């Protein structure tokens, strides 16, 4: 169980860091204020490690990791909204989340996370 959590930690860290690049390009283009930049920085560089610790310290690490993945989808949907559906960065972020969810747990889990992403 812990191996899955550790593997996902590195993928989450890489994914959040890469996603931050596309989000940052739109934030810069739209002239976003410092609070938005701060939230993006925390999301990209702090959340992956917080999620990892939450899962590692949980009684059921796998279940907590799936919750973290659901939260990642909600966060991704929120960033797509913040980017005002800017086509290329939004499509990139949605594609990253889609591929990751299908790879981790298959189509059924992806459909659940898609609903969370869209509803955010």
C-alpha positions, 0 to 999 in steps of 0.5 A: 500500500505504501509503495502506491502512495510513494509512487503517486507522490512523485507523480503528483509532485511532477504533475502539479509542477508541470501544471503550474507552468501552464496555469502560471502562463495564463495567470500572467496573461490575465494579470492575476493578483498575488493571492492567486499566485500564492494559492497556485504556489501552495497548490503546486509545491506544498500540496503534493507533500501534504497529500503524501503525508496524509496518505502515509500516516493514514490507517488506510493509505490506499483509501486516503490516496484515492481521496487525494486523487479526487481532491486533485481532480477538484483542484484541477477543475478549479484551476481550469475555471480560474484560467477562464477555460483558456483552451490550450492550458485547460485542455492540457490540464484536463488531459493530464488528469484524465491520463493519470486517473485512468492509469491509476484505477481505470475508467470507472474511477476516472468517470467519478473524478471527472464528475468532481472536476466538472462540478468544481 
